Amino acid sequence: MEEKLTLGDSVKKWGLIYGLIGLIVALLSAIFDIQAMGMAGSIISSLVNIGVAFAIYFLATKEYRESNDGMLSFGQGFKIVALVGLLGGAIRAFGFYVYIKFIDSTFMDRVLEAQIQAQENMGASYDPDAVPEFMKFFQTAEFMGIASLIGAIFGFLILGLIAVAVNKRTEDY
């Protein structure tokens, strides 16, 4: 008799997988400076991240459904994708923060340089003294880590719920 997969087991397994794959994708994007490739690089990076997230949410809910007599309620699926998204997002955010804060400390300088170049291309000049103090937080490694986690939350709210809708199965009465 096959053992039923618990919600916690599913979340731990797929959250860890999502966190590690998401971290690898984020690190490769940073190492190869994909964002510097312009709009095409940003689109490719976004599509890879969306594809990875959807695949993880889909596989997590499908495995749970198949392990539990082919049944998956919308509520169970939502719990799975929410917890997988939070765990995986936290792993990715922490790993990316460590990378840009301690390993590649020039990453944020390159991001700021790209932003300045984009402003100059649109005809605006950049004056660092004109930037309000609270806005400087958005140019820090801490903000990049927080933004990564927020991105994971929006990801499970959109992509995760689509995966749940696809995999949902309930008994017919």
Helices and strands as residue ranges (DSSP letters): H 7-31, G 34-37, H 39-67, H 74-98, I 99-103, H 107-121, G 128-130, G 133-139, H 141-155, I 156-160, H 161-167
